Amino acid sequence: MMATTHALAGVVLAVLVGVLFPEGVAGTSVLPVAAAALGGLFPDFDLYAGHRRTLHFPVYFSVAAVLVAVVAVVAPTALTVAAALFLAAAALHSAMDALGGGLELKPWLGTSERAVYSHYHGRWIRPRRWVRYDGAPEDLLVALAFAAPAVYVLDGVAETAVLAALAVSALYVLVRKPMVIVTQKLVDALPRHLVDRLPARFVEDFR
């Protein structure tokens, strides 16, 4: 799924915390919301270095999120709540990737059986393809579903950021497939010594 979809999923987690525990440290204040959004994005920081393996931990992030959530319940501060939301959003991202397409540059072809790596199990989890690929029309629908409650509850900068994420999502959906075609032409035009520096999955899909 799109990075923006994952970020919005994290924001919804923060909104739920704020709704369920309104008397505590608000999950809808700036720090928890920002931490949740960043947690939703964080696993994809491995995009060019072992994508969906280096920073994706569906089991370990989940365990860490539960442990830190206990700390946040015992000692609720903006920092502990933010840490718990960051880890929970990262865990959700890692798990959600198994519901999408495989790990290839043209996932709409359905040629890869690698969705996300589970370090706990020591193997790749296969893609379910409920969302066929990142940037598919249904991916945008999921992003909209996550954004709706966030826009309803949030205001100010946070609400604007959610709407901006939706705009970026819609644009990405439009350019997703053409972007791969353009990238393929660029890779084909590169000298061999530069191609050798690219991540292996780029070269395997394009050559």
C-alpha positions in Angstrom: 0.0 0.0 0.0 1.0 3.6 -0.4 3.2 5.3 2.3 0.4 7.8 2.7 -2.1 5.0 3.4 0.1 3.7 6.1 0.7 7.2 7.6 -3.1 7.8 7.7 -3.6 4.4 9.4 -1.2 5.6 12.1 -3.2 8.8 12.5 -6.4 6.9 13.0 -4.7 4.9 15.8 -3.9 8.2 17.5 -7.5 9.4 17.0 -8.9 6.2 18.5 -6.6 6.7 21.5 -7.9 10.2 21.9 -11.5 9.1 21.7 -11.2 6.1 24.0 -9.2 7.9 26.6 -10.3 11.5 26.5 -9.4 12.1 30.2 -5.8 10.9 29.7 -3.0 12.3 27.5 -4.9 13.1 24.4 -4.1 10.9 21.4 -5.2 13.8 19.2 -2.6 16.3 20.4 0.3 17.2 18.1 3.0 14.9 19.4 1.0 11.6 19.5 -0.5 12.2 16.1 2.8 13.1 14.5 4.5 10.1 16.2 1.7 7.8 14.9 2.0 9.2 11.3 5.8 8.8 11.4 5.4 5.2 12.8 3.2 4.5 9.8 5.9 5.7 7.5 8.9 4.4 9.2 9.1 0.8 7.8 9.2 2.1 4.3 12.5 3.9 5.0 14.1 0.7 3.8 12.8 1.2 0.3 16.2 1.1 -1.3 17.9 -1.3 1.2 16.1 -4.7 1.6 12.6 -3.3 1.2 10.0 -4.9 3.4 12.7 -6.8 5.3 15.2 -4.4 6.8 12.7 -2.2 8.8 9.6 -4.4 8.6 8.9 -6.4 11.8 5.3 -7.5 11.9 5.9 -9.6 15.1 8.6 -7.6 16.9 7.0 -4.2 16.4 3.7 -5.7 17.7 5.4 -7.0 20.9 7.2 -3.8 21.5 4.0 -1.8 21.0 2.2 -3.8 23.6 5.0 -3.4 26.1 5.3 0.3 25.6 1.5 0.7 25.7 1.5 -0.9 29.2 4.1 1.7 30.2 1.9 4.4 28.7 -1.1 3.2 30.7 0.8 3.1 33.9 2.6 6.4 33.3 0.6 8.4 30.7 2.6 11.2 29.3 2.7 12.7 25.8 6.1 10.9 25.3 5.0 7.5 26.4 1.8 7.7 24.4 3.7 8.9 21.4 6.2 6.0 21.7 3.4 3.5 21.9 1.6 4.9 18.9 4.8 5.0 16.9 5.4 1.3 17.5 1.8 0.4 17.0 1.6 2.2 13.7 4.9 0.6 12.5 3.5 -2.8 13.5 0.2 -2.1 11.6 2.2 -1.1 8.5 4.3 -4.3 8.6 1.1 -6.4 8.9 -0.9 -4.5 6.3 1.8 -5.1 3.7 0.8 -8.8 3.7 -2.7 -7.7 2.5 -1.3 -5.9 -0.6 0.8 -7.0 -3.6 4.1 -8.7 -3.9 7.6 -7.2 -3.8 8.1 -6.3 -7.4 8.1 -3.1 -9.4 5.1 -4.2 -11.4 3.0 -5.8 -8.6 -0.1 -5.7 -10.8 1.4 -8.6 -12.7 1.3 -10.8 -9.6 4.7 -12.5 -10.1 6.1 -12.2 -6.6 5.2 -14.3 -3.6 7.1 -12.0 -1.2 5.0 -9.5 0.6 6.7 -8.8 3.9 9.5 -10.6 5.8 8.8 -12.0 9.2 12.1 -12.1 11.2 10.3 -14.1 13.9 9.3 -16.9 11.5 12.4 -16.5 9.3 10.5 -16.4 6.1 8.6 -14.2 3.7 4.8 -13.9 4.1 3.0 -14.2 0.8 0.8 -11.4 -0.5 -2.9 -11.6 -0.2 -3.5 -8.9 -2.8 -6.7 -7.6 -1.2 -5.2 -4.3 -2.4 -3.6 -5.4 -5.7 -0.6 -3.0 -5.5 0.4 0.3 -4.0 -1.3 3.0 -5.8 -4.2 0.9 -7.0 -7.7 2.5 -7.0 -8.6 0.4 -4.0 -5.6 1.7 -2.2 -6.9 5.2 -2.5 -10.3 4.0 -1.1 -8.5 2.6 1.9 -6.7 5.9 2.4 -10.0 7.7 2.2 -11.5 5.4 4.8 -8.6 6.1 7.2 -8.7 9.9 6.5 -12.5 10.3 7.1 -12.5 9.9 10.9 -9.2 11.8 11.2 -10.6 14.8 9.3 -13.8 14.7 11.4 -11.9 14.7 14.7 -8.7 16.8 13.9 -8.4 20.4 13.1 -5.7 23.0 12.3 -2.4 21.7 11.0 -3.2 18.1 11.6 -6.3 18.2 9.5 -4.5 20.0 6.7 -1.8 17.4 6.8 -4.4 14.6 6.4 -6.0 16.4 3.4 -2.5 16.9 1.9 -1.8 13.2 2.3 -5.0 12.4 0.4 -4.0 14.8 -2.4 -0.6 13.1 -2.7 -2.3 9.7 -2.7 -4.6 10.7 -5.5 -1.7 12.0 -7.6 0.3 8.9 -7.0 -2.6 6.7 -8.1 -2.6 8.6 -11.4 1.1 8.3 -12.1 1.8 4.9 -10.5 2.0 2.8 -13.7 3.4 5.6 -16.0 6.1 6.2 -13.4 7.3 2.6 -13.8 7.5 2.9 -17.6 9.5 6.1 -17.3 11.8 4.6 -14.7 12.4 1.5 -17.0 13.4 3.8 -19.8 15.9 5.6 -17.5 17.4 2.3 -16.2 17.8 1.0 -19.8 19.7 4.2 -20.7 22.1 4.0 -17.8 25.7 2.9 -18.2 26.4 -0.6 -16.9 28.5 0.6 -14.0 25.7 2.7 -12.7 23.1 -0.1 -13.1 25.3 -2.3 -10.9 24.8 0.2 -8.1 21.0 0.0 -8.2 19.1 -2.3 -5.8 18.9 -5.8 -7.3 15.1 -5.9 -7.5 15.2 -2.8 -9.8 17.5 -4.5 -12.2 15.8 -7.9 -12.1 12.4 -6.4 -13.0 13.7 -4.1 -15.7 16.3 -6.3 -17.4 
